[in-house]
Structure formats: structure tokens, C-alpha cells
Amino acid sequence: MTANNLTSNNEIEAANRAEVTAVLIRAGYRVYRPEADVSGEDLVIRMPEGELRSVQMKGRPLVHWKLYGGKRYGGNDMWMLFPDTAGTIPGRPWFFIKHDELFNWYKKRHGAAPGWVQRHKAGKAEWSEKGLGVELRKFLQPFMLRTTAASHKG
């Protein structure tokens, strides 16, 4: 089985978690895995300065206000962690950004789109994309994980 031929969501998530854990460790972060996925917290990451961050790991860019928005996690923000889906596995870029910052970027660009408005009225303000468009890729550059944590905007 090759990296691109994983057959189940569980296999894909496990492979993604292993891949990004190696990237994070090499970038100077510590990675902790909660025993249970509670309130969307897939990982807890200790920043080089010591701050702990609650993290939701995804296979692509996604925001969902009801699930991840606001300061619900003990007064902390939820952070999103996802790969560039066009990248080569392993070795593709990963992005680490506050959910609310990414949410606001999507809302500014897509808030008037019929799909966004319809989901917002249903209490599900959410958006996801299969890939990174030109504008999103440019916006995310400061949030790309690098081999030195000091070069990451977060």
C-alpha cells in the first residue's frame, strides 16, 4: 500500500498525524496526543516558548464556527493544522493557524456566497476546500510550518 492509496479515513488520519508530528518536532514543537478526541482537540502542541495550544488536525483547509470558533477551550483558541493537499507525501507543506483567523479570511471572501449564507442561517457557518487556491496559498504562507519554529507566524 502506498501513501496515496490508503483506504480508510482512520488510516489517512493516522498517516497524517505521524507525518505532521515529525514536522512539528523538527520545527521545535512538542506534540501531545489526548487519550480522547474531546471537543475537536486532536493534538495539544507546546510552543517553543511554552504555551500550549489545542489543535484540530484536518486533511484540508476547513473552518466551522459552531465546532471550533471562539474561545471555548478553557479560554483558548482552537488552532487548525492541515497540509497542502497538492504537495508530495511525505514532505508536503503543513499550515498551523488559529481557526478564527482562517474563518475570518473565508468569511471576508465567501460570506455572501449562497452556500455560506445558507449554512450560516442553519447555524453551521462553515467552509472547506479540497485544495489551496492562489489567494489562500498566499494568505497561508506566514503560517507554514518551517524547520525552525521562530520563522512561523503563530
Backbone as CSV, one residue per row, in Angstrom:
resi,resn,N_x,N_y,N_z,CA_x,CA_y,CA_z,C_x,C_y,C_z
1,MET,0.845,-1.172,0.000,0.000,0.000,0.000,0.893,1.239,0.000
2,THR,0.637,2.159,-0.884,1.427,3.386,-0.942,0.737,4.493,-0.161
3,ALA,1.461,5.581,0.080,0.916,6.691,0.860,-0.341,7.262,0.237
4,ASN,-0.460,7.226,-1.067,-1.631,7.794,-1.735,-2.765,6.795,-1.901
5,ASN,-2.583,5.544,-1.465,-3.608,4.521,-1.636,-4.177,4.019,-0.313
6,LEU,-4.153,4.843,0.719,-4.762,4.440,1.987,-6.258,4.316,1.768
7,THR,-6.866,3.315,2.385,-8.252,3.007,2.050,-9.289,3.535,3.025
8,SER,-8.927,3.834,4.248,-9.943,4.284,5.191,-9.578,5.641,5.780
9,ASN,-10.591,6.337,6.260,-10.351,7.628,6.904,-9.432,7.484,8.109
10,ASN,-9.572,6.376,8.845,-8.713,6.142,10.009,-7.254,5.992,9.593
11,GLU,-6.998,5.284,8.497,-5.628,5.131,8.003,-5.051,6.471,7.553
12,ILE,-5.850,7.241,6.839,-5.402,8.546,6.361,-5.094,9.459,7.541
13,GLU,-5.992,9.498,8.529,-5.775,10.360,9.698,-4.523,9.925,10.470
14,ALA,-4.328,8.634,10.637,-3.146,8.146,11.352,-1.866,8.505,10.601
15,ALA,-1.870,8.349,9.293,-0.687,8.691,8.491,-0.427,10.195,8.542
16,ASN,-1.483,11.002,8.448,-1.324,12.463,8.545,-0.761,12.859,9.906
17,ARG,-1.277,12.243,10.970,-0.809,12.564,12.323,0.679,12.231,12.476
18,ALA,1.096,11.077,11.957,2.504,10.697,12.032,3.374,11.654,11.214
19,GLU,2.908,12.000,10.029,3.658,12.903,9.156,3.848,14.270,9.803
20,VAL,2.759,14.864,10.302,2.864,16.219,10.859,3.559,16.214,12.215
21,THR,3.471,15.128,12.963,4.192,15.050,14.235,5.696,15.167,13.985
22,ALA,6.196,14.482,12.982,7.623,14.579,12.644,7.986,16.001,12.233
23,VAL,7.131,16.641,11.438,7.384,18.023,11.007,7.420,18.949,12.221
24,LEU,6.456,18.811,13.118,6.387,19.672,14.301,7.608,19.491,15.204
25,ILE,7.992,18.257,15.447,9.159,18.000,16.306,10.414,18.617,15.697
26,ARG,10.598,18.451,14.400,11.771,19.036,13.730,11.741,20.564,13.766
27,ALA,10.541,21.147,13.874,10.406,22.605,13.926,10.523,23.148,15.353
28,GLY,10.710,22.272,16.344,10.936,22.723,17.709,9.729,22.700,18.626
29,TYR,8.630,22.095,18.172,7.427,21.997,18.987,7.411,20.646,19.708
30,ARG,6.606,20.546,20.765,6.332,19.259,21.410,4.890,18.913,21.087
31,VAL,4.641,17.635,20.865,3.315,17.190,20.445,2.761,16.201,21.458
32,TYR,1.544,16.463,21.917,0.861,15.575,22.861,-0.448,15.128,22.231
33,ARG,-0.774,13.863,22.438,-1.995,13.296,21.871,-2.966,12.959,22.990
34,PRO,-4.078,13.678,23.065,-5.071,13.368,24.092,-5.583,11.936,23.932
35,GLU,-5.938,11.338,25.045,-6.467,9.969,25.016,-7.796,9.894,24.279
36,ALA,-8.554,10.990,24.305,-9.848,11.022,23.629,-9.967,12.322,22.843
37,ASP,-10.622,12.255,21.692,-10.886,13.438,20.878,-12.129,14.107,21.472
38,VAL,-11.903,15.078,22.358,-12.993,15.778,23.030,-13.050,17.209,22.497
39,SER,-14.227,17.639,22.086,-14.434,18.990,21.564,-13.505,19.299,20.392
40,GLY,-13.151,18.297,19.623,-12.344,18.512,18.439,-10.852,18.612,18.673
41,GLU,-10.406,18.434,19.892,-8.980,18.566,20.205,-8.248,17.266,19.837
42,ASP,-7.605,17.275,18.663,-6.869,16.101,18.195,-5.467,16.031,18.797
43,LEU,-4.844,17.196,18.937,-3.486,17.291,19.463,-3.389,18.485,20.402
44,VAL,-2.412,18.436,21.282,-2.027,19.603,22.077,-0.573,19.852,21.727
45,ILE,-0.283,21.072,21.317,1.081,21.401,20.903,1.663,22.425,21.865
46,ARG,2.861,22.109,22.365,3.596,23.056,23.204,4.508,23.856,22.292
47,MET,4.285,25.171,22.301,5.106,26.072,21.506,6.507,26.141,22.110
48,PRO,7.509,26.540,21.342,8.867,26.653,21.892,8.934,27.566,23.120
49,GLU,8.033,28.557,23.206,8.012,29.469,24.357,7.277,28.873,25.552
50,GLY,6.649,27.693,25.376,5.983,27.013,26.477,4.465,27.036,26.434
51,GLU,3.857,27.884,25.619,2.395,27.972,25.532,1.822,26.683,24.939
52,LEU,0.701,26.216,25.511,0.003,25.037,24.989,-1.134,25.487,24.082
53,ARG,-1.306,24.785,22.962,-2.367,25.119,22.021,-3.194,23.889,21.693
54,SER,-4.519,24.048,21.745,-5.447,22.997,21.330,-5.512,22.995,19.818
55,VAL,-5.399,21.805,19.228,-5.280,21.717,17.774,-6.275,20.725,17.188
56,GLN,-6.928,21.143,16.120,-7.771,20.275,15.301,-6.999,20.009,14.016
57,MET,-6.714,18.745,13.743,-5.970,18.366,12.549,-6.963,17.962,11.459
58,LYS,-6.754,18.490,10.269,-7.620,18.173,9.133,-6.766,17.777,7.937
59,GLY,-7.376,17.128,6.978,-6.690,16.741,5.757,-6.702,17.824,4.702
60,ARG,-7.452,18.909,4.967,-7.541,20.040,4.044,-8.045,21.260,4.819
61,PRO,-7.969,22.451,4.221,-8.458,23.642,4.929,-9.950,23.526,5.238
62,LEU,-10.324,23.824,6.476,-11.723,23.754,6.896,-11.931,24.682,8.070
63,VAL,-13.072,25.387,8.067,-13.480,26.168,9.230,-14.924,25.813,9.560
64,HIS,-15.263,25.881,10.840,-16.622,25.570,11.292,-16.822,26.284,12.622
65,TRP,-17.550,27.392,12.593,-17.665,28.238,13.778,-18.280,27.499,14.958
66,LYS,-19.346,26.760,14.716,-20.043,26.084,15.816,-19.140,25.065,16.520
67,LEU,-18.295,24.389,15.771,-17.420,23.370,16.354,-16.125,23.934,16.909
68,TYR,-15.512,24.908,16.203,-14.155,25.320,16.553,-13.983,26.811,16.817
69,GLY,-15.014,27.608,16.636,-14.861,29.056,16.731,-14.934,29.605,18.142
70,GLY,-14.347,30.782,18.334,-14.392,31.465,19.624,-13.452,30.846,20.637
71,LYS,-13.470,31.398,21.838,-12.574,30.926,22.902,-13.331,29.963,23.810
72,ARG,-13.565,28.764,23.343,-14.324,27.777,24.117,-13.460,26.812,24.897
73,TYR,-12.234,26.695,24.548,-11.381,25.640,25.078,-10.584,26.144,26.260
74,GLY,-11.276,26.322,27.393,-10.612,26.840,28.577,-10.110,28.261,28.346
75,GLY,-10.843,29.032,27.543,-10.451,30.403,27.242,-9.414,30.505,26.142
76,ASN,-9.093,29.383,25.508,-8.082,29.364,24.448,-8.731,29.206,23.080
77,ASP,-8.023,29.625,22.080,-8.462,29.451,20.706,-8.135,28.043,20.221
78,MET,-8.957,27.548,19.290,-8.631,26.297,18.609,-7.737,26.655,17.433
79,TRP,-6.710,25.872,17.213,-5.795,26.044,16.094,-6.049,24.945,15.085
80,MET,-5.935,25.281,13.812,-6.127,24.314,12.736,-4.760,23.924,12.172
81,LEU,-4.639,22.664,11.832,-3.390,22.119,11.299,-3.765,21.255,10.102
82,PHE,-3.276,21.620,8.911,-3.642,20.887,7.704,-2.528,20.999,6.670
83,PRO,-2.474,20.013,5.747,-1.418,20.020,4.728,-1.847,20.757,3.462
84,ASP,-0.859,21.051,2.648,-1.117,21.488,1.278,-1.456,20.214,0.526
85,THR,-2.694,20.074,0.127,-3.150,18.821,-0.485,-2.495,18.543,-1.837
86,ALA,-1.882,19.558,-2.429,-1.200,19.356,-3.710,0.250,18.893,-3.515
87,GLY,0.714,18.903,-2.276,2.099,18.534,-2.007,2.338,17.039,-2.115
88,THR,3.602,16.662,-2.180,4.005,15.266,-2.266,4.108,14.673,-0.862
89,ILE,3.550,13.483,-0.682,3.584,12.805,0.609,4.763,11.849,0.623
90,PRO,5.623,11.830,1.618,5.773,12.843,2.666,6.546,14.048,2.125
91,GLY,6.586,15.099,2.910,7.357,16.282,2.555,6.524,17.479,2.137
92,ARG,5.220,17.333,2.122,4.376,18.459,1.728,4.327,19.506,2.831
93,PRO,4.048,20.747,2.479,3.924,21.795,3.496,2.688,21.575,4.380
94,TRP,2.822,21.974,5.644,1.713,21.963,6.592,1.518,23.385,7.110
95,PHE,0.257,23.714,7.435,-0.088,25.049,7.913,-0.702,24.950,9.305
96,PHE,-0.350,25.911,10.154,-0.757,25.951,11.566,-1.280,27.354,11.838
97,ILE,-2.612,27.493,11.975,-3.243,28.803,12.052,-4.424,28.767,13.019
98,LYS,-4.676,29.890,13.707,-5.862,29.989,14.556,-7.108,29.796,13.697
99,HIS,-8.026,28.983,14.200,-9.277,28.745,13.484,-9.958,30.062,13.145
100,ASP,-10.074,30.959,14.129,-10.849,32.179,13.916,-10.207,33.094,12.878
101,GLU,-8.900,33.096,12.783,-8.233,33.910,11.767,-8.525,33.353,10.366
102,LEU,-8.467,32.043,10.228,-8.793,31.420,8.951,-10.281,31.598,8.639
103,PHE,-11.134,31.445,9.649,-12.568,31.630,9.479,-12.860,33.034,8.951
104,ASN,-12.255,34.038,9.564,-12.498,35.417,9.133,-12.007,35.664,7.712
105,TRP,-10.914,35.016,7.314,-10.433,35.143,5.934,-11.474,34.572,4.971
106,TYR,-11.994,33.376,5.295,-13.023,32.772,4.443,-14.298,33.623,4.423
107,LYS,-14.704,34.100,5.578,-15.942,34.890,5.652,-15.830,36.155,4.805
108,LYS,-14.684,36.806,4.849,-14.473,38.025,4.063,-14.592,37.729,2.562
109,ARG,-14.113,36.585,2.127,-14.115,36.254,0.707,-15.374,35.531,0.237
110,HIS,-15.997,34.744,1.115,-17.118,33.906,0.688,-18.410,34.165,1.468
111,GLY,-18.417,35.152,2.370,-19.570,35.377,3.240,-20.867,35.679,2.511
112,ALA,-20.788,36.177,1.282,-22.002,36.472,0.518,-22.378,35.341,-0.432
113,ALA,-21.550,34.305,-0.510,-21.839,33.175,-1.398,-23.088,32.443,-0.918
114,PRO,-23.939,31.988,-1.845,-25.182,31.310,-1.438,-24.938,30.144,-0.474
115,GLY,-23.904,29.341,-0.721,-23.619,28.207,0.166,-23.283,28.643,1.579
116,TRP,-22.489,29.715,1.713,-22.121,30.232,3.032,-23.363,30.769,3.740
117,VAL,-24.162,31.579,3.057,-25.351,32.191,3.657,-26.320,31.112,4.115
118,GLN,-26.548,30.116,3.276,-27.468,29.026,3.619,-26.993,28.279,4.864
119,ARG,-25.694,27.951,4.920,-25.174,27.235,6.089,-25.193,28.126,7.330
120,HIS,-24.918,29.420,7.151,-24.928,30.346,8.289,-26.327,30.420,8.900
121,LYS,-27.340,30.502,8.066,-28.727,30.555,8.555,-29.097,29.281,9.306
122,ALA,-28.486,28.173,8.943,-28.747,26.897,9.613,-27.875,26.726,10.858
123,GLY,-27.098,27.767,11.209,-26.239,27.697,12.386,-24.976,26.908,12.165
124,LYS,-24.569,26.751,10.911,-23.390,25.942,10.576,-22.396,26.741,9.747
125,ALA,-22.042,27.932,10.181,-21.101,28.734,9.408,-19.819,27.946,9.213
126,GLU,-19.648,27.409,8.020,-18.517,26.533,7.747,-18.090,26.680,6.296
127,TRP,-16.855,26.282,6.033,-16.338,26.311,4.671,-15.150,25.356,4.609
128,SER,-15.009,24.663,3.503,-13.812,23.852,3.304,-13.476,23.840,1.824
129,GLU,-12.234,23.531,1.534,-11.781,23.457,0.157,-10.914,22.225,-0.014
130,LYS,-10.995,21.612,-1.181,-10.167,20.431,-1.446,-8.713,20.804,-1.670
131,GLY,-8.477,22.017,-2.118,-7.111,22.441,-2.392,-6.907,23.896,-2.024
132,LEU,-5.691,24.370,-2.214,-5.366,25.755,-1.905,-5.386,26.567,-3.192
133,GLY,-6.322,27.513,-3.265,-6.328,28.426,-4.397,-5.181,29.422,-4.261
134,VAL,-4.976,30.235,-5.277,-3.868,31.188,-5.293,-3.952,32.149,-4.106
135,GLU,-5.133,32.740,-3.854,-5.281,33.700,-2.754,-5.069,33.040,-1.398
136,LEU,-5.652,31.865,-1.205,-5.498,31.174,0.075,-4.037,30.781,0.302
137,ARG,-3.384,30.271,-0.727,-1.974,29.889,-0.602,-1.126,31.094,-0.183
138,LYS,-1.386,32.253,-0.786,-0.646,33.468,-0.448,-0.916,33.875,1.000
139,PHE,-2.180,33.840,1.413,-2.552,34.185,2.790,-1.876,33.257,3.802
140,LEU,-1.773,31.986,3.482,-1.259,30.989,4.427,0.264,30.943,4.542
141,GLN,0.993,31.591,3.668,2.454,31.499,3.693,3.072,31.780,5.073
142,PRO,2.635,32.810,5.798,3.239,33.043,7.118,2.923,31.955,8.146
143,PHE,1.943,31.105,7.842,1.512,30.069,8.778,2.058,28.695,8.415
144,MET,2.924,28.632,7.419,3.521,27.366,7.014,4.541,26.946,8.067
145,LEU,4.478,25.688,8.476,5.460,25.173,9.424,6.811,25.098,8.739
146,ARG,7.814,25.575,9.417,9.168,25.580,8.872,10.069,24.782,9.815
147,THR,11.253,24.462,9.381,12.149,23.648,10.200,12.608,24.383,11.447
148,THR,12.452,25.707,11.495,12.729,26.455,12.725,11.442,27.141,13.138
149,ALA,10.989,26.889,14.354,9.719,27.416,14.837,9.707,28.941,14.856
150,ALA,10.862,29.569,14.994,10.921,31.024,15.058,10.419,31.675,13.776
151,SER,10.435,30.947,12.653,10.010,31.533,11.393,8.519,31.379,11.149
152,HIS,7.793,30.748,12.065,6.348,30.551,11.943,5.630,31.709,12.603
153,LYS,4.608,32.269,11.923,3.906,33.445,12.421,3.163,33.191,13.717
154,GLY,2.596,31.967,13.887,1.739,31.660,15.030,2.395,31.955,16.296
